[in-house]
Amino acid sequence: MNESFPRIARLLAKRDFSTVFEDNHFKRNAPQVLMLCHRPAEPGQAAGSRLGVIVAKKQVKRAHERNRLKRLAREQFRRLRSELPEADIVLLFRHPAQFCSNAELSDILRKHLLGLQRKYQAVEPVSSAQQLEQQ
């Protein structure tokens, strides 16, 4: 199990973030964090899940708190990446997130990311090859 966070697993360009904000297929809202997800039109278009993290200085004033939030988000994503569907995910942290402990925030992020997995598992169409395997 590879738990690295390679460059291809990151949202880096402004257009990638814009795509997720303009055309999100899944939204998960909590007081601490907003998760938006954009699924590529064609499967195989993306190389697995990609993560973008936003922590605005206006929401979280201290740099060490912003860094802690980003670090926790990357860590949870890294651990769950193999279980997630191919999608671009943006996590937008809000002011109350800075007051959560690491354990609380990790639980919230894990719940959000696994909720994404469950949603897309329910939507996944069963291919003819999978149907033959089931018979």
C-alpha positions as CSV (number, residue, x, y, z in Angstrom):
1,M,0.0,0.0,0.0
2,N,1.6,3.2,-1.2
3,E,0.7,6.2,1.0
4,S,2.7,8.8,-0.8
5,F,1.3,12.2,-2.0
6,P,2.9,12.6,-5.4
7,R,2.6,15.7,-7.5
8,I,-0.1,14.1,-9.8
9,A,-2.3,13.6,-6.7
10,R,-2.5,17.4,-6.1
11,L,-4.6,20.1,-7.6
12,L,-2.1,22.8,-8.5
13,A,-3.4,25.0,-11.3
14,K,-6.1,27.7,-10.9
15,R,-8.1,26.1,-13.7
16,D,-8.3,22.8,-11.8
17,F,-9.7,24.6,-8.7
18,S,-12.1,26.6,-10.9
19,T,-13.4,23.5,-12.6
20,V,-14.2,22.0,-9.2
21,F,-15.9,25.2,-7.9
22,E,-18.0,25.7,-11.1
23,D,-19.0,22.2,-11.8
24,N,-19.0,20.2,-8.6
25,H,-20.9,16.9,-8.5
26,F,-20.8,16.4,-4.8
27,K,-20.7,18.8,-1.9
28,R,-20.3,18.1,1.8
29,N,-20.8,20.9,4.3
30,A,-19.7,21.2,7.9
31,P,-19.0,24.2,10.1
32,Q,-15.2,23.4,10.0
33,V,-14.8,22.4,6.3
34,L,-16.5,22.4,3.0
35,M,-15.7,19.6,0.6
36,L,-16.4,20.0,-3.1
37,C,-15.8,17.2,-5.6
38,H,-15.7,17.1,-9.4
39,R,-15.7,13.8,-11.3
40,P,-14.1,13.7,-14.7
41,A,-16.6,13.1,-17.6
42,E,-14.8,10.0,-18.8
43,P,-13.4,7.4,-16.4
44,G,-9.6,7.0,-16.8
45,Q,-9.2,10.7,-17.7
46,A,-7.7,11.4,-14.3
47,A,-4.9,9.4,-12.6
48,G,-6.8,8.6,-9.4
49,S,-8.1,11.2,-6.9
50,R,-6.5,14.6,-6.7
51,L,-6.6,16.9,-3.7
52,G,-6.6,20.7,-3.3
53,V,-6.6,22.4,0.1
54,I,-7.6,26.0,0.7
55,V,-7.1,27.7,4.1
56,A,-7.7,31.5,3.7
57,K,-5.7,33.8,5.9
58,K,-9.0,35.7,6.6
59,Q,-10.5,32.5,8.1
60,V,-7.4,31.2,10.0
61,K,-5.1,34.0,11.0
62,R,-2.0,32.2,12.3
63,A,0.3,30.4,9.8
64,H,1.0,27.5,12.0
65,E,-2.7,26.8,12.3
66,R,-3.2,27.0,8.5
67,N,-0.2,24.6,8.1
68,R,-1.6,22.2,10.6
69,L,-5.0,22.1,8.8
70,K,-3.4,21.5,5.5
71,R,-1.1,18.8,6.9
72,L,-4.1,16.9,8.5
73,A,-6.0,17.1,5.2
74,R,-3.1,15.7,3.2
75,E,-2.5,13.0,5.7
76,Q,-6.2,11.7,5.6
77,F,-6.2,12.0,1.9
78,R,-3.0,10.0,1.6
79,R,-4.3,7.2,3.8
80,L,-7.6,6.9,2.0
81,R,-6.5,7.7,-1.6
82,S,-6.6,4.1,-2.7
83,E,-10.2,3.8,-1.6
84,L,-11.5,7.0,-3.2
85,P,-13.0,7.3,-6.7
86,E,-11.3,9.1,-9.5
87,A,-12.2,12.7,-8.7
88,D,-10.9,16.2,-8.0
89,I,-11.5,17.1,-4.4
90,V,-11.2,20.6,-2.8
91,L,-11.3,21.1,0.9
92,L,-12.1,24.6,2.0
93,F,-11.4,25.2,5.7
94,R,-13.4,27.6,7.8
95,H,-12.7,29.6,10.9
96,P,-14.0,27.0,13.5
97,A,-11.6,24.4,12.1
98,Q,-8.7,26.0,14.0
99,F,-10.3,25.2,17.3
100,C,-10.7,21.5,16.6
101,S,-8.1,19.0,18.0
102,N,-6.1,17.0,15.5
103,A,-8.2,13.9,16.4
104,E,-11.5,15.7,15.9
105,L,-10.5,17.2,12.6
106,S,-9.1,13.8,11.3
107,D,-12.4,12.2,12.1
108,I,-14.4,14.9,10.3
109,L,-12.1,14.7,7.2
110,R,-12.2,10.9,7.2
111,K,-16.0,10.9,7.4
112,H,-16.3,13.4,4.5
113,L,-13.9,11.4,2.3
114,L,-15.5,8.1,3.0
115,G,-18.9,9.6,2.4
116,L,-17.6,10.5,-1.1
117,Q,-16.5,6.9,-1.6
118,R,-20.0,5.6,-0.6
119,K,-21.8,8.1,-2.8
120,Y,-19.8,7.1,-5.9
121,Q,-20.0,3.4,-5.1
122,A,-23.8,3.6,-5.2
123,V,-23.7,5.4,-8.5
124,E,-21.1,3.2,-10.3
125,P,-22.7,1.2,-13.1
126,V,-21.8,-2.4,-13.2
127,S,-19.9,-3.3,-16.4
128,S,-20.6,-6.4,-18.5
129,A,-17.3,-7.9,-17.4
130,Q,-18.3,-7.5,-13.7
131,Q,-21.7,-9.0,-14.5
132,L,-20.1,-12.1,-16.0
133,E,-17.8,-12.5,-12.9
134,Q,-20.9,-12.4,-10.6
135,Q,-22.6,-15.2,-12.5
